[in-house]
């Protein structure tokens, strides 16, 4: 199981994910909003000969919060390219539109 979290200082509405991934088998995706699982999906096989493919994942409307967590799991090894993955968010109570924000890089300890 792999996951990536993003925390914001203001409430955001999330519209979709752009997930860069290479997987030889199906991958289970769970999106948590403020610690509550709000969306699940099974991603199909996405195994190009080289590199990765960026998959668009539309989320249901009304996902609002300050902390978003994307959790991926599979029975077979897979590789998410977090540095090329994005989440599309919009600030609450502003006139600005949606914008894409890159996921933070993996933490090395």
Residue pairs with C-beta under 8 A, 6 or more apart in sequence:
1 71
1 72
1 73
2 71
2 72
2 73
2 80
3 69
3 70
3 71
3 72
4 69
4 70
4 80
4 82
4 85
4 103
4 104
4 106
5 67
5 68
5 69
5 70
6 67
6 68
6 69
6 87
6 101
6 103
6 104
7 66
7 67
7 68
8 66
8 67
8 89
9 66
10 66
10 91
10 92
11 64
11 65
11 66
11 91
11 92
12 64
12 65
12 66
12 68
12 89
12 90
12 91
12 92
13 62
13 63
13 64
13 89
13 90
13 92
14 31
14 33
14 59
14 63
14 64
14 65
14 68
14 87
14 88
14 89
15 58
15 59
15 61
15 88
15 89
15 90
15 98
16 56
16 57
16 58
16 59
16 87
16 88
17 31
17 56
17 57
17 59
17 70
17 85
17 86
17 87
17 88
18 54
18 55
18 56
18 57
18 85
18 86
18 87
18 88
18 100
19 29
19 43
19 54
19 55
19 57
19 70
19 80
19 85
20 52
20 53
20 54
20 55
20 80
20 81
20 82
20 84
20 85
21 27
21 43
21 46
21 52
21 53
21 55
21 72
21 78
21 79
21 80
21 81
21 85
22 46
22 47
22 48
22 51
22 52
22 53
22 78
22 79
22 81
23 43
23 45
23 46
23 47
23 74
23 76
23 78
23 79
24 45
24 47
24 76
24 77
24 78
25 45
25 74
25 75
25 76
25 78
26 42
26 43
26 44
26 45
26 74
27 42
27 43
27 72
27 73
27 74
27 78
28 40
28 41
28 42
28 43
28 72
28 73
28 74
29 39
29 40
29 41
29 42
29 43
29 57
29 70
29 71
29 72
30 37
30 39
30 40
30 70
30 71
30 73
31 37
31 38
31 39
31 40
31 59
31 63
31 68
31 69
31 70
31 71
32 38
32 67
32 68
32 69
32 70
32 71
33 63
33 64
33 65
33 67
33 68
34 65
34 66
34 67
35 67
35 69
38 60
38 63
39 59
39 60
39 63
41 57
43 55
43 57
46 52
46 53
46 55
52 79
52 81
52 84
54 84
54 85
64 92
68 87
68 89
70 87
70 103
72 78
72 80
82 103
82 104
82 105
82 106
83 102
83 103
83 105
84 102
85 102
85 103
86 100
86 101
86 102
86 103
87 100
87 101
87 103
88 98
88 99
88 100
88 101
89 98
89 99
89 101
90 96
90 97
90 98
90 99
